[in-house]
Amino acid sequence: MSNPLDSTPTLSRVPASLDVTQSITGLILALFMWAHLLLVSSILLGKDAMYYVAGAFELKFLTGWQHGYPIIVSIIAIIVFALFVVHAGIALRKFPISWKQYRIYRHQMGMMKHQDTNIWFWQAVTGFIMFFLGSVHIYIMLTHPDQIGPFASSDRFVSEWMWPLYFVLLIAVELHAGFGVYRLAIKWGFFDGSDPRKNRKRLKVFKNTLTTIFLIIGLMTFAAYVKIGIEHKDRAGERYAPAGHSSALLDRGDIG
């Protein structure tokens, strides 16, 4: 009869699988958020530029820029939300589950004064913010996919009073994405090279620079939508149509 003390315990692969899933979904979401910001920042190039960029996502060019397929936006919203829920659900397992655990963690932060430990804390805080505010934005995109455009989006900022939510969400998203991609590279050793310590410092500088650039672009874009929304406030609900397009399109939505 075998002695149970001599047997080697079987290690579960579930934690490792969850870590890989969290890393992959996090990277996909970070890249999506950066791409999303660059696309919505097309408003900085003018209303026409934003109109055509948004319309391209609805394949509006296939219908002669008449109606497009807003359902594509809804499908993208569903996919992003699914990734969002999976990523957040897995990440929650690492959160302190009691006040006692939180106090211990905060004590260790103060004692260690380790920058990467502090980054994890702020990544958790921004992730918590994103879970609630991001869900609101995704729901709006899911249920009103045709309400995207120079005027419709700007009206949402100002006339529908979404600008406070979008301001906080912008800051949280850009900080969280930067923190996440940085910690992802550190976790899996993507850029360790022959001198991990030196390369980590370089990676941190790159992360800070990238986050700063995206925050500047985001704030400029935010200001542009607010400016248009204020100017358009007396005509809220009116839709934008580039010069040369039929005015009949104005009651169909900016891009739908």
C-alpha positions in Angstrom: 0.0 0.0 0.0 1.4 3.3 -1.0 2.1 6.0 1.5 0.1 9.2 0.7 2.9 11.3 2.2 5.2 10.0 -0.6 2.9 11.1 -3.4 3.6 14.3 -5.3 0.6 16.6 -5.3 -0.8 17.4 -8.7 -0.5 21.1 -9.5 -3.5 22.8 -11.1 -3.0 24.6 -14.4 -6.1 26.7 -13.9 -4.2 29.7 -12.3 -1.7 29.8 -15.2 -4.5 29.5 -17.8 -6.4 32.3 -16.1 -3.2 34.5 -16.1 -2.7 33.9 -19.8 -6.4 34.6 -20.6 -6.2 37.8 -18.5 -3.1 38.9 -20.3 -4.5 38.2 -23.8 -7.8 39.9 -23.2 -6.1 42.9 -21.5 -3.7 43.4 -24.4 -6.6 43.2 -26.9 -8.6 45.7 -25.0 -5.6 48.1 -24.6 -4.9 48.0 -28.3 -8.6 48.5 -29.0 -8.8 51.5 -26.7 -5.7 53.2 -28.3 -7.1 52.5 -31.8 -10.5 53.8 -30.7 -9.0 57.0 -29.4 -7.1 57.6 -32.6 -10.3 57.1 -34.6 -12.5 59.4 -32.5 -9.7 62.0 -32.6 -10.4 62.4 -36.3 -12.7 65.2 -35.1 -9.4 67.2 -34.7 -9.1 67.1 -38.5 -12.6 68.5 -39.0 -16.2 67.4 -38.9 -16.0 65.8 -42.4 -13.1 63.6 -41.4 -14.9 62.3 -38.3 -18.0 61.7 -40.4 -16.2 59.6 -43.0 -14.1 57.7 -40.4 -17.3 56.8 -38.5 -19.2 56.0 -41.7 -16.4 53.6 -42.8 -17.0 51.5 -39.8 -20.6 51.0 -40.8 -19.5 50.2 -44.4 -21.5 53.2 -45.5 -19.4 53.4 -48.6 -21.1 50.3 -49.9 -24.4 52.1 -49.9 -23.3 55.3 -51.5 -23.0 57.0 -48.1 -26.8 56.7 -47.6 -27.4 54.5 -44.6 -24.7 52.0 -43.9 -25.0 49.2 -41.4 -25.1 50.5 -37.8 -25.5 47.0 -36.5 -21.8 46.5 -37.0 -21.1 49.0 -34.2 -23.5 47.0 -32.0 -21.6 43.8 -32.8 -18.3 45.4 -32.0 -19.8 46.7 -28.7 -20.9 43.1 -27.8 -17.5 41.7 -28.5 -15.7 44.4 -26.5 -18.1 44.0 -23.6 -17.6 40.2 -23.6 -13.8 40.7 -23.4 -14.3 43.4 -20.8 -16.3 41.1 -18.5 -13.9 38.2 -18.9 -10.9 40.4 -18.2 -12.5 42.1 -15.2 -13.8 38.8 -13.8 -10.4 37.2 -13.8 -8.7 40.3 -12.5 -11.1 40.4 -9.5 -9.6 37.2 -8.0 -6.4 39.2 -7.2 -8.3 42.0 -5.4 -8.3 42.2 -1.6 -11.5 40.5 -0.5 -11.7 42.1 3.0 -10.8 45.3 4.8 -8.1 43.4 6.6 -6.4 42.3 3.4 -6.6 45.9 2.0 -5.0 47.3 5.2 -2.2 44.7 4.9 -1.6 45.6 1.3 -1.6 49.4 1.9 0.9 48.8 4.8 3.2 46.9 2.5 2.9 49.6 -0.1 4.0 52.2 2.4 6.8 50.0 3.8 8.2 48.8 0.5 7.8 52.0 -1.5 8.1 49.9 -4.6 6.9 51.7 -7.7 5.6 48.6 -9.5 3.5 47.7 -6.4 2.0 51.2 -6.5 1.3 50.7 -10.2 -0.7 47.6 -9.4 -2.8 49.6 -6.9 -3.6 52.3 -9.4 -4.3 49.8 -12.1 -6.9 48.2 -9.8 -8.4 51.6 -9.0 -8.7 52.6 -12.7 -10.0 49.2 -13.6 -12.7 49.5 -11.0 -13.7 52.9 -12.4 -13.7 51.6 -15.9 -15.9 48.6 -15.0 -18.8 51.0 -14.1 -18.3 54.0 -16.4 -17.1 51.9 -19.4 -20.2 49.7 -19.1 -22.4 52.8 -19.5 -20.6 53.9 -22.7 -20.6 50.4 -24.2 -24.4 50.1 -23.5 -25.0 53.4 -25.3 -23.0 52.2 -28.3 -24.9 48.9 -28.3 -28.3 50.4 -28.2 -27.7 53.6 -30.2 -25.2 52.6 -32.9 -26.5 55.1 -35.3 -25.9 58.0 -33.0 -22.2 58.5 -33.8 -21.0 61.5 -35.7 -19.7 65.1 -35.4 -23.0 66.5 -34.1 -24.6 63.4 -32.5 -21.4 62.6 -30.4 -20.9 66.2 -29.5 -24.6 66.5 -28.4 -24.1 63.5 -26.2 -21.1 65.3 -24.5 -22.9 68.5 -23.8 -26.7 68.3 -24.3 -27.0 64.9 -22.7 -24.5 65.8 -20.0 -22.1 62.9 -20.6 -19.0 65.0 -20.5 -18.2 64.3 -16.7 -18.4 60.6 -17.3 -16.3 60.7 -20.4 -13.7 62.9 -18.8 -13.2 60.5 -15.9 -13.4 57.5 -18.2 -10.7 59.0 -20.5 -8.2 59.4 -17.7 -9.0 56.0 -16.2 -8.7 54.2 -19.6 -5.4 55.8 -20.6 -3.8 55.2 -17.3 -5.1 51.6 -17.0 -3.9 50.8 -20.6 -0.5 52.1 -19.9 -0.2 50.4 -16.6 -1.5 47.1 -18.0 0.7 46.9 -21.1 3.8 47.8 -18.9 3.0 45.1 -16.3 2.2 42.6 -19.1 5.7 43.1 -20.6 7.3 42.8 -17.2 5.3 39.8 -16.2 6.1 37.7 -19.3 9.6 39.2 -19.8 9.1 40.3 -23.3 11.8 42.9 -23.2 14.2 41.6 -20.5 17.1 41.2 -22.9 20.6 40.9 -21.4 20.0 43.6 -18.8 16.5 43.3 -17.4 16.9 46.1 -14.9 18.1 48.6 -17.5 15.5 47.6 -20.0 12.7 47.8 -17.3 13.7 51.5 -16.8 13.6 52.1 -20.5 10.2 50.3 -20.7 8.9 52.5 -17.9 10.0 55.7 -19.7 8.3 54.4 -22.9 5.1 53.7 -21.0 5.0 57.1 -19.4 5.7 58.8 -22.8 3.0 56.7 -24.5 0.5 57.4 -21.8 1.2 61.2 -21.9 0.8 61.3 -25.7 -2.5 59.5 -25.6 -3.8 61.7 -22.7 -2.9 64.8 -24.7 -4.6 63.5 -27.8 -7.6 62.4 -25.7 -7.9 65.8 -23.9 -7.7 67.7 -27.2 -10.4 65.4 -28.7 -12.5 65.8 -25.6 -12.3 69.6 -25.8 -13.2 69.5 -29.5 -16.4 67.5 -28.9 -17.4 69.8 -26.0 -16.7 72.9 -28.2 -18.9 71.6 -31.0 -21.5 70.5 -28.5 -21.8 73.9 -27.0 -22.0 75.6 -30.4 -24.6 73.1 -31.5 -26.6 73.1 -28.2 -29.5 75.2 -29.6 -29.9 72.7 -32.5 -29.3 69.5 -30.5 -30.6 66.5 -32.3 -29.8 67.8 -35.7 -27.5 65.5 -37.7 -24.4 66.4 -39.6 -24.1 66.1 -43.4 -21.0 67.1 -45.3 -21.3 69.6 -48.1 -22.8 68.0 -51.2 -24.8 65.4 -49.3 -28.6 65.6 -49.4 -30.1 67.5 -46.5 -32.6 64.6 -46.2 -29.9 62.7 -44.5 -30.0 65.0 -41.5 -32.9 63.2 -39.9 -31.3 59.8 -40.3 -28.4 60.3 -37.9 -24.9 61.4 -38.5 -23.7 58.2 -40.1 -26.8 56.0 -40.2 
